[in-house]
Amino acid sequence: MTNAPQSTPPPVLATGPLRIQFDGRLLFNGLMVQIVPGLNAITGDEQTGKTTLLRALCNKAPPDQTTPIATPAFGLLFEPPHPGDPTPDDLWRAAQARCPHWSEQACSDLIDRLAFAPHRHKTLSMMSTGTRRKVETIAVLASGAAVMCLDQPYASLDKPSIDALRDHFRTIGQHTDQALVIADYEPDPRLHWQQVIAL
């Protein structure tokens, strides 16, 4: 079910009917989603399909179960775009190659605000879950994509990092041509959401 203000702006991404199974269970059958500029939340309990829906928005759902989106959202969802054990810079370069509107300034600012510089020389396997999450989050937020997807971005992060991300999300929330989609158990009450999609 979608809860949205009546003044919802035109969508920047719209899906066709989604039919998606996961582990033999039908999660979505005919669900249609519209993502609007600003902040969009996808909420629900465990196994309601939050991450699966994000994957569908990024064209990462099983191809035989949903119609591909012409201009999909961008989200790494903890899937490095190349094999091996990359460093953050390896992963960010690979993301930059896929994102024509990549912002080096945004990447640099987020590295500073999330106190990430001491970890840049490490590979992903050397990092904690929270630190790996920062790598993905920086890549997505620096992508410059019209629609960006993050899965539980606050998980395993310290309070200063959460506060820094929340400030960055507020800035995105003011955009009229860019959308951020965040999947979590419930929407952050300190942010203004254009739309909440409750699963």
Phi, psi and omega in degrees: 000140182251126174249121183214150176298154180293338181270025182304128180287169179301146183289152172260349176209135177222135179265159164280185178300130181259126173236107188227130174252151176218125182053040177078004181248133180283113181271314183227136177219092180094005178296133176239133186236137172240128178254128184253161177302148182098211186261126178240131178251140169244118187236159178162168179283184175302141173063026174267352175103020181300305181294321179298320178293321174302315180299321178296319179296332179265010184060036178248007174283162178307127188296338182271002185245356179204153180283127180302148178268131185299315177237087187286167173289167178245125175199130182281326177052045178057036176236094179306138185285001176211158184287173178099197182238082190286157167277167175305317181296323176300312183293319180294323177296319178295320177295318180300323180295335180267351189237100183296341181253024179307139180247107177295328179295316178297319178300312181296316180298318181291323175302317179291312186292331179264009178052046187266344188310320182295348184257359189296333183278348184279158169268165184301325182292343180271356188258156171288167179301316181296321180291319175298323179297323177297321179302311180297315184297317178299316181299315183293315184287338177270355188294332185072010181292152179294327177228124182241141183238133175229139180252112179047062186294339181274346186300134176067015179257153176280166185299317178301323179291319178298316179298320179295317178295318181301319177297319179294320178298321179301320178297315178298324181299342180269353182287147178255356183228013182219144182232145172240129179248122182240124176262130178197176182294324177209158181288144177298118184291349180271000180247154176264116183262130173289330186204140172237120177257107183265121181265000000 
